[in-house]
Amino acid sequence: MNRTEVLQLRNEAEHHLVNELLPFWTTRMKDVPNGGYLTHFDKDGNDSGEDEKSLIAQTRCLYTMSSAHRAGYGNGECEPHARHGADFLINKMWDRMHGGFFWMMDRKGNVKIDEKIIYGQSFAIYALSEYTLATGDPRGIEYAEKVFDLIQKYCVDSMYGGYWEMFHRDWTIKGPGGKGGDRKTLDVHMHLMEAFTALYECSGREVHRRKLLEDIDLLMYRIIHPVYKTGIPQFFKNWEVAPQIKFDVIWGWDRFSAEGQKGNATDNTCFGHNAEFAWLLIHACDILKIDPADNAGLFRTIFDHTVDNGIDYEFGGVYVEGPHSGGVYDREKEFWQQAEVLTGLLDAVLLFGDEKYWNAYKNVHRFVFDKMINRGIGEWFPLMSRRGDPIWTHMGHSWKINYHTVRSMIQSIRRLDMIAANLNH
Amino acid sequence: MNRTEVLQLRNEAEHHLVNELLPFWTTRMKDVPNGGYLTHFDKDGNDSGEDEKSLIAQTRCLYTMSSAHRAGYGNGECEPHARHGADFLINKMWDRMHGGFFWMMDRKGNVKIDEKIIYGQSFAIYALSEYTLATGDPRGIEYAEKVFDLIQKYCVDSMYGGYWEMFHRDWTIKGPGGKGGDRKTLDVHMHLMEAFTALYECSGREVHRRKLLEDIDLLMYRIIHPVYKTGIPQFFKNWEVAPQIKFDVIWGWDRFSAEGQKGNATDNTCFGHNAEFAWLLIHACDILKIDPADNAGLFRTIFDHTVDNGIDYEFGGVYVEGPHSGGVYDREKEFWQQAEVLTGLLDAVLLFGDEKYWNAYKNVHRFVFDKMINRGIGEWFPLMSRRGDPIWTHMGHSWKINYHTVRSMIQSIRRLDMIAANLNH
């Protein structure tokens, strides 16, 4: 790797962020009459009209605007966008009777699904903490702490450790199987790490630090594969691996059979999740002031698994998933996995300085910039064939928004700057 | 066993409760100028003057007055005593800054030790729930729920399960070793079961039921011995057995060496705790509407261990402690162990109808009534030699109060009535 090449990719990322990604959202997202964000856009960036505001999409947009402002982008324009979303979240989506945020509203702010889903609550903590860090508005950390307290009270399994994830409005736990009440997932425990990291960064409180450290232990010693260090998607309460099933309440469009079954349901790991876990953990260590090099072996194992199995060296980009021991099941290309692997691979370069990671980064970077970005519109296609033809084409949806794309550009630019600076010496 | 004999023992217990035990306390305990309860009395029942009001003694007295009133004793006199203690607890011992109850006050209500010790917080939940059940005063359950919420937020180990037990005033966790911050104990997890049982009985809330069930699982699958079903006193955070050590903050006078070491520190079980655990679990099942006969094997194993090892068939009464596999280390007689074994053995009689348990009950009953009660004064000696000579003679202290003695009489009378009723058929 050389400095010129690094800076060229960095500038490409910044150009995309500043001139395409952020404007895509700031020109479209503000729902002036109803409050909150519009989040549904077709391939041309036109409002596709779905009458829903999901907790995930609202909080992720709030995170995006807050983090962009905090990182110095948007010329001050992101801050009022963030405040506009925080107002809707706090004033309309907060359950004043039982606490916590509702899962799904209509555009006007009426409740459509009143359940308390921890995946969504974790993004509320993440976004509201980032919002206070970015703007100083104390309402963010106030509500983030309220959600944290509710999760500690209602969701921890004090017998086996970890968190229950699916609750009714009144925080009674949902039933088993598809209702999800008897499962624990990588997804939720990883996003709680992300959320508690931002919460602790904002509050500095010992209990937030402690719960972050405990969640990291859960991820390291219960959730990732003991040998391959790859993420295992689902568990029963006692941390026995559970066959991966589809839940009634979803937050993404995973490919399941009509019966809700997954092929290879008990030996399946997702490349994007693994790289995301690694860089989120490195970031958590940074906030906790723990040296990530203390776990260098763990990070090398994860990044090697991604690079050796998850990268398509023929057509570019990151595959969807494969077995823990290596190999690939699904060779399509999901937008969010590209985004997370970009950030993760730059952390691998920073930790190990290895050309292998840099070459993998360049591969994914080129796939994104040459194929995945919907040129002239500014956002990414959500799903492509292995060769890079769009399969799904919506630009925005309850489950596809700006959090992965904008974050990966902000985080990549920061890391490319550090790599370039190191190359100066 | 025959009905006449059962009723004779029952009447002996009731006479002691009504004419000796309760009057001992109701004539002495009310601290009119300062609020709360006086709790320190010498062998003649005179105020011994220690300038302390401990969280344990205050909450236990509140429990005693509440439970006696609820069970129909005291001719209405116990209710104002209970209210008097609740006022002091809530108005003087509650930490308005950080929440939770202080550990130790002086008589006037100034804080002497501001730490948050979960053993004490568990008794606050227990006593305040019983207080609302007995009197209808909503402040009891309100503060019991506040403590429950704080414990869920600050004390659960979300990695290994179970509860951390020793905290500073601001709920940051204390250091390791003698400070207790790295240990988990039978004592605290058993008293949380007792507390959550009363809390759930009072509130009927699902989260209280759920945490009670999880705590029962902790006791059954982490804390009692996998083979002998005897209680193991102390653990490290991952439930590895820890050598039993003395903590800096104590709530009883266990016999340790000057260095805080225990003889047989890793193979030691306490007969009174085991019988208390069994009957508290049977009671929890009752409140949860679970049939204790579902765990008949467990209860038989525990009661047999007590009866086969813990009863002194020569001089009467219950020994202190011994190895898990059977035998005795310490043949002295502690007051609270007699009290808890009385209740436990009557549950054994009710569950199994076995003469062996009845004979053991009679043995302990006679030891208590013939030797341990300080006749003419009305309370029990705290510690006696094997033969029944008093070693310690104080009637009241921060760690020796009316909770075990009064409760064992109320609970024994109830059970003796049921046994007598069964003998009618």
Interface residues (C-beta under 8 A of the other chain):
Chain A: D149 Q152 K153 Y154 V156 D157 S158 M159 Y160 G161 G162 Y163 D170 W171 T172 I173 E206 V207 R210 K211 E214 D215 D217 L218 Y221
Chain B: D149 Q152 K153 Y154 V156 D157 S158 M159 Y160 G161 G162 Y163 D170 W171 T172 I173 E206 V207 R210 K211 E214 D215 D217 L218 Y221
